[in-house]
Amino acid sequence: MEESALLVAAQGGEREAFNRLILDYQDLSYNVAYRILGDPDAAADATQDAFISAYRALSGFRGGSFRSWLLRIVTNACYDVLRAHKRHPTVSLDADPELDWAEWTEGDEEPPEEFAERQDLGQLIQRGLQELPDDQRVVMVLCDIHGMAYKEIARTLGVSLGTVKSRLSRGREKMREYLRGNAELLPARYRLYSEGGGAAGLMSLLVEWLDDGLLGRLLRRGAGRYE
Amino acid sequence: MSKLGSGMGGREHAYVEKRLSAYVDDEVSGRERRRIEAHLAHCEACRADLRTLRWTVGLLHQAPQVKAPRRFVVREADLAGTRRPMRRMSPLAVTQWATAVVALLLVLVLGGDLLAGRGRLPIGSASLRGEHESVAAAVTQAAATDTARTDETAQAEERVAQALPEATSSPAPMIKSQAAAPPTAEEAPKAAESERAGETPMAAMKAPGVEATEGVTATGEAGIMLAAPEPSPTTAGGPQGEPQGGGGLPPAPLPTEPPAIEPQQTAQEDMPRLGAQAAPTPSAVAEPYGLTARAGSENTTVLLLWRGIEAILGLALVALLIAVVWMRSRR
């Protein structure tokens, strides 16, 4: 069954249809919650709460992007947790350093060493995210971790495009300072070349720029012409 | 470097700095992009900014995705569980709900008090003055008024019958007794009176005493009520005397004899058929007072109980409100 059919069935009160529908969004929702909250258990609770809220609010869904609609509920659930934690500061939001990442992160077909380094990077990023104000962190997670477009983020969060841009700009600036300040914790290949990344680092960054920046922009520009 | 070079540099620099993040994602307009790129071409600092920004974004893109630790499903229990939200209710929410419930109860009790017998309110003040017997009398009458109108009517007719010979033979002492009636007694039946007055405005206009067809006490009250604000019998008989009955809060001063007697006489003259019933009114007013005073003790208990409930609810409401304000301020 495709998404629209599942949606109709779920809106008709079929719980199983809804559960199949959200199956495709489990990882995304959990990841968003995890990056926003920085705590695996809190993320799991927020995801579960969000799905229950979503099921209850399903009759209010009036078309459009189900992903945006669902992520809005997920981020709201995260905001609820953040507010609750602020009231009870005894609960730590720090990422658990003992956590065995390798066991539950998505295993690509990358070499073990690179995989381990990526986990290190993930942890450093998570700690950097925790330093950001909530609003900036949420936008950063949606845009930079999950690659959502500005417009979809604005729709998901119910804020203006300008707000998305400014939160992102300020969040990235702080993240940049955090990463530069903790460069020694970064695996060599992720370091900025001027800070001792070596030739390999320089090459990888060059490739990345070309790939991500110039080439990507040219491609998008080309695509935009036919829209 | 170049930003120090030209006067435009500072402004351009701020312009670019603000948009560099969006520029990285190609989320700027064509005009913005041209302006940014023109600045970047000769500003090394901004080029460095762009580099480090791209590096940052590039790293974030490489953050590993984590797998959901379990399958999240919505179970029947998640939906039926009214227990869950209940458990999650914060103390503040509970207090706020309790406040609302207590406030509602208080309104109901007070409202019931007022509706049950509008005569009770002035009686409350009477009890404050320590006039327990008159309170009791009024309560009985008020209860009779609201609970069983038929009972009241029957009672009233009985009283009329009892009072009848007395009234015809010697009007003067009767008037005295009416005048001596405590203010509370006159107010108790006012609910009944005002209703009746509404039904028969003609009778009320011509002579308040005529209304005694249904309840003798009402007539007595009309006499006093009208006499109290305006001693003149002519105005006393007017319909405007009726609304004042509803707000009979001020303790009515003891009326002088003439105004009290006047309406009765006119009633007898104008409507001879009803006159017989209207005439005994003064003594009838005194009569129920005397009767009900005997059953006073148990009614006082009921009244005190009622007042006690009101007081407890009122205190609870105040305490809860203070608690809510306190809890909110602590947030």
Interface residues (C-beta under 8 A of the other chain):
Chain A: R15 F18 N19 I22 L23 Q26 D27 S29 Y30 N31 Y34 R35 P40 A44 T47 Q48 F51 I52 Y55 R56 R87 W101 W104 T105 E106 R118 Q119 L121 G122 I125 Q126 M140 C143 D144 I145 G147 Y150 K165 S166 L168 S169 R172 E173 M175 R176 L179 R180 L186 Y190 L192 L205 E208 W209 D212 G213 G216 R217 R220 R221
Chain B: K18 R19 L20 S21 A22 V24 D25 D26 E27 R51 T52 L53 R54 W55 T56 V57 G58 L59 L60 H61 Q62 A63 P64 Q65 V66 K67 A68 P69 R70 R71 F72 V73 V74 E76 D78 L79 R331
